[in-house]
Amino acid sequence: MTKNVSQYVNRDLSWIEFNRRVLQEAQDVRNPLLERAKFLAIVTSNLDEFMSVRVAGIQDQMRAGLTKTDFTGYTPGGLWKRLIKRATQMVNEQYRTYREVFRGLSKEGIFIRSFDELNATQTKAVSEYFHEIVFPVLTPMAVDQSRPFPLVHTKELYLAVLLQREGDSTEEEPLFAIVQVPSILSRLVSVPGRTNSKKSEFVLLEDLIEQFINTLFNGYVPFSVHPFRLTRNADLTLDEEGAEDLLEEIEKELRRRRWGIPVRLEIGKGMHPYALETLREELEIEDNLFEIDGPLDLSFLMKFVNSLPGHDNLRYEKMEPVYPREFDDTDDMFEVIRQRDVLMYHPYESFEAVNDFVMQAAYDPDVMAIKMTLYRVSGQSALVQALAKAAESGKQVTVVVELKARFDEERNIAWARQLEKAGCHVVYGLVGLKTHAKILLVVRREQRTLRRYVHVGTGNYNDNTATSYTDIGLFTSHPVIGGDASALFNEVTGYSSPYEWKAFGVAPSDLKEKLYRLIDRERDNALAGNPARIIAKMNSLSNQEMIDKLYEASQAGVKIELIVRGVCCLRPGVLGRSDNIRVISIVDRFLEHARIMYFSNGGEEEIYLSSADWMTRNLTRRIELMCPVFDESLRQILINMLKLNLDDNVKARELKPTGLYETITEEGQEPFRSQFEARHIEKWKGRA
C-alpha cells in the first residue's frame, strides 16, 4: 500500500462494496434462479435508500459549500463523484445480471415478453386487461402554460410522453405529458399460456401502457414514450424540542418528504433528448442521471418471485424454524426461565416463542406489568395484539415506540395509536435519541415477592424479519439483569438520575466507554504476555475512535476477528497497525443481523449480546443496549456460532488492505457454508 492511502476506509465507499456483495449473490450460479432474482431486487432497494439518505446528505453538504475533508480524507464533492462512478458501474453490472438470470428462467419456462412476441390470442387478452383494469386507473398529465409540471413522487414509475397534434408538422415543438404507472397494480401482467404450454409468461405493466398510450390522448399522436423514476431526499428533519405532539410533527414531515429535493433521475435507455431536457429542467436535476438498459426499479422482482406459484426447484429448500426445545414440553414458560436462561437463534429457531411468552404474560393473573421497546413491527403483529390484551385486562403496559425508524414511521404511528386506545402507556423515547434497544421486561408476583423476567434481543420484535434475519434472543430471570432492565425503562419513560449499570452497557451513557475498557483489558493482557483475543460480530463498524482502539489492541498483539456484514471503515492487515486484525463479511440467504461480542479475558471468557453496531450514531445518538451472557453453557453456544461464521469459506468475503473484498479460497479445503451448518440446531447447541 502507498503511504498516502488513508488508514480508514470511507463509510459510503464501503457501503457500495457491501451492495456489490449482495449483487454477487445474484450472480452466483450456485444459488437457485428465483433466489438470484430476489437478490437483484434487494440491490435495488438498498441503492434506493442509499441515494435518498446518504447521497442526499452529501449533496446537502455540497450545496452548503462544505469543502472540509472527513476522517477518511474525502471532501463532499470528491466523494460524490467517486460514489456516482461506482454506483453507475454497479447498476450496469446489475442489469447484465438481470438479463443473464432471465435467460436462465426462460429455459425453465418463465418469460417476460415483449408485445411482438405475443400471439393473437395473448394480444387480445392483454388488450382486454388494459381497457378493463388499467385504463380506468390512469391519469395523463399534460404540461403547458396553463398546467404546471405535476408533482413527481419519489421512487414511483412514470412514462414521459412526447406528442404532436394530428396533422401538425414534425418540425413543431413537441407537447409533453407524463403518466404514472399505477403502483396499485402488479408490475408484471400475466399472459395466458399458449396452447398446450406450461410456460409462465408476463408483460411489464409499463410496456402494456405504452402499447395503448394513444387511447389516453385523443387527437394527438404519441411519438416517444420512455419510463423515468425520480429519487428524492428522504431524511426527516424534526424539531423535537419544539414539537408539542411528536406524532403530528412526524406525520407533517412525512407529507413534506414527497417534495424532497431530487437526488437521482433514472431513465429508460434511448429517451428522446427533448423529453430528457424537459425532465432535467422541471425537476432541477443536472447530475446523477442513470440511463437504464432494462426495466426501471427491479425491486418488483421480490413480489414477483414470492407470488409465482410452483417452481420449487428454482428456490432455496424450505426451512421451517423449530420451536425452542427448552419450551417444548411446558405450558409455563416462566417456570423454565426461573430455572435457567434460554438462548434462541433465529430464524433457525422460531420467533413464536417470544409471541407465546408475551401472550402468556398478558393472560397470567400474577403478571403485574409488561414493558418493552418496539422499533420495527410487522404488519400483523401478534405482540401488539398481546400487549393490547394485557392493557385491557388491567395490567400496567408500557411500550416505548420509536417513531423515527426510517421508512417505518407511518406503520409505527398506526401501532402507537392502536396501543394507546387499548390503554397502554405509549412513550416516544427521549428527545434527540432513537430508541434502538431491544428489550422486554415482565414483572410477576411470586410468593410475596416480585420477580423480573427479561428478554433481550439483537433484532427487532418483528415476526416477519425473524424468518429472514439471523438474530439472537436471550430469556433470563437473573436479578442483576432484571434490575438493570427496570432502571433502563425508568430512564426512558421518566426522570431518573444517572444509573450505575450492574450488567448492561447502555448508549449513549456508558456503552462506548465500557467497550473501550473491554478492548483495553485485552490489550493489557497481550502486553503482559497473556493470551488475548476479541471476536466481534456486527452489521457496521465506522466509529473512528473505536477503530483506533482496535488498532491499538492489534499493535499490542491482540488477535482480533471481526464479522462485519456491511460497512467497515477499519483497514485490516496493514503491517505495524492492523496486521493482527481479520475482517470478513457474510452475505447469504438470511440477512446476518446479530451483534455478538467475545473477549477472552485471560481465560475468564465474556460474551455480550447487543443491539448496537459500532457506528457513531449507535454509540452517541441512540438508546442502545449491550447485555452480558452469564450462563457458561450459553456462552459456549455463542462461541460455537461465531466459529461457524469464521470458518465460512463459501459465502464469506475477506476485507483486504485495499478496501476491497475477496473470496476465501484455500486449496484442498472442504466447502463450509455457515448458514447451512447453522440449521443443525442440536449440533451448535452442543447436544449432538
Secondary structure, DSSP 8 states (H G I E B T S, - for coil): --TTS-SB--HHHHHHHHHHHHHHHHH-TTS-HHHHHHHHHHHHHHHHHIIIIIIHHHHHHHHTT-----TTS--HHHHHHHHHHHHHHHHHHHHHHHHHHHHHHHHTTEEE--GGG--HHHHHHHHHHIIIIIGGG--EEEESSSS------TT-EEEEEEEEETT--TTS--EEEEEE--TTS-SEEEE---TT---EEEEEHHHHHHHTGGGGSTTEEEEEEEEEEEEE-------TTT-S-HHHHHHHHHHHHTT--EEEEEEETT--HHHHHHHHHHHT--S-EEEESS-S-TTHHHHHHHH--S-GGGS------B--GGGTT-S-HHHHHHHS-EEEEETTB-THHHHHHHHHHHH-TTEEEEEEEESS--TT-HHHHHHHHHHHTT-EEEEEE-TTSTT-HHHHHHHHHHHHHHT-EEE---TT-EE---EEEEEEEETTEEEEEEEEESS-S-TTGGGTEEEEEEEE--HHHHHHHHHHHHHHHS-------SS-EEETTTHHHHHHHHHHHHHHHHHTT---EEEEEES-B--HHHHHHHHHHHHHT-EEEEEESS-B-B--S-TTTTTTEEEEEE-SSSEE---EEEE-GGGS-EEEEES--BSHHHHHSEEEEEEE---HHHHHHHHHHHHHHHT--SSEEEE-TTS-EEE---TT-----HHHHTT-HHHHTT--
